[in-house]
Structures are given as C-alpha cells and as structure tokens.
Amino acid sequence: MEDIAIDDGRGGPLVPGAHRVVRTLDATEGPFPGTLVTNGDGVAVRVEAAALGG
C-alpha cells in the first residue's frame, strides 16, 4: 500500500483508511452528539459505545 502525499505545509502523508475529523456535533444537530468523521467516500458520527446502550 502506498502513502498519499500531501503538500499543505503540515508535512506528513495521509494514512489510507483512517477517519478524519470534520467537526463536532451537539445534541441539537442530529440523533447523536459526537464527532463527524470521514468514512471512505461518506461520513459517520463517532460516539461512545455506552451512549448507544439500552
């Protein structure tokens, strides 16, 4: 697998398959408060597993 090079001044290759943080969501913005992250070509909300119990 090959690293994807970026040239934005931060100086580090992107890690393929890693989630990237888009922004934090609060409880008024959807069914779950959490962190909006990239998930391949889409997005997902990362939440604590304990918050989903019950």
C-alpha atoms as a printed R data frame, in Angstrom:
   type eleno elety resid chain resno       x      y      z
1  ATOM     1    CA   MET     A     1   0.000  0.000  0.000
2  ATOM     2    CA   GLU     A     2   1.311  3.411 -0.907
3  ATOM     3    CA   ASP     A     3   1.079  6.574  1.231
4  ATOM     4    CA   ILE     A     4  -0.704  9.525 -0.348
5  ATOM     5    CA   ALA     A     5   1.484 12.605 -0.269
6  ATOM     6    CA   ILE     A     6   0.052 15.980  0.655
7  ATOM     7    CA   ASP     A     7   1.630 19.395  0.314
8  ATOM     8    CA   ASP     A     8  -0.283 21.664  2.659
9  ATOM     9    CA   GLY     A     9   2.575 22.723  4.894
10 ATOM    10    CA   ARG     A    10   1.750 20.228  7.656
11 ATOM    11    CA   GLY     A    11   4.299 17.793  6.296
12 ATOM    12    CA   GLY     A    12   3.016 14.256  6.642
13 ATOM    13    CA   PRO     A    13   1.454 11.636  4.416
14 ATOM    14    CA   LEU     A    14  -2.229 10.781  4.731
15 ATOM    15    CA   VAL     A    15  -2.975  7.384  6.217
16 ATOM    16    CA   PRO     A    16  -5.287  5.414  3.904
17 ATOM    17    CA   GLY     A    17  -8.409  4.111  5.638
18 ATOM    18    CA   ALA     A    18  -8.126  6.449  8.638
19 ATOM    19    CA   HIS     A    19 -11.064  8.527  9.811
20 ATOM    20    CA   ARG     A    20 -10.576 12.287  9.533
21 ATOM    21    CA   VAL     A    21 -12.425 14.634 11.885
22 ATOM    22    CA   VAL     A    22 -14.774 17.050 10.107
23 ATOM    23    CA   ARG     A    23 -16.342 18.723 13.160
24 ATOM    24    CA   THR     A    24 -18.086 18.099 16.470
25 ATOM    25    CA   LEU     A    25 -21.880 17.737 16.523
26 ATOM    26    CA   ASP     A    26 -24.037 18.630 19.523
27 ATOM    27    CA   ALA     A    27 -27.343 17.015 20.516
28 ATOM    28    CA   THR     A    28 -29.412 19.539 18.515
29 ATOM    29    CA   GLU     A    29 -27.777 18.653 15.182
30 ATOM    30    CA   GLY     A    30 -28.884 15.050 14.835
31 ATOM    31    CA   PRO     A    31 -29.887 11.895 16.650
32 ATOM    32    CA   PHE     A    32 -26.459 11.522 18.327
33 ATOM    33    CA   PRO     A    33 -23.993 14.086 19.625
34 ATOM    34    CA   GLY     A    34 -20.462 13.127 18.646
35 ATOM    35    CA   THR     A    35 -17.712 13.710 16.138
36 ATOM    36    CA   LEU     A    36 -18.440 13.822 12.408
37 ATOM    37    CA   VAL     A    37 -15.669 11.890 10.625
38 ATOM    38    CA   THR     A    38 -14.913 10.796  7.091
39 ATOM    39    CA   ASN     A    39 -15.654  7.153  6.315
40 ATOM    40    CA   GLY     A    40 -14.339  6.308  2.854
41 ATOM    41    CA   ASP     A    41 -16.334  8.452  0.437
42 ATOM    42    CA   GLY     A    42 -19.006  9.194  3.076
43 ATOM    43    CA   VAL     A    43 -19.235 10.427  6.643
44 ATOM    44    CA   ALA     A    44 -20.158  8.872 10.004
45 ATOM    45    CA   VAL     A    45 -20.727 10.063 13.556
46 ATOM    46    CA   ARG     A    46 -18.271  8.700 16.102
47 ATOM    47    CA   VAL     A    47 -19.895  8.281 19.537
48 ATOM    48    CA   GLU     A    48 -19.093  6.483 22.765
49 ATOM    49    CA   ALA     A    49 -20.493  2.935 22.682
50 ATOM    50    CA   ALA     A    50 -22.007  3.409 26.140
51 ATOM    51    CA   ALA     A    51 -24.173  6.236 24.757
52 ATOM    52    CA   LEU     A    52 -25.861  3.733 22.403
53 ATOM    53    CA   GLY     A    53 -26.749  1.163 25.068
54 ATOM    54    CA   GLY     A    54 -30.344  0.499 26.018
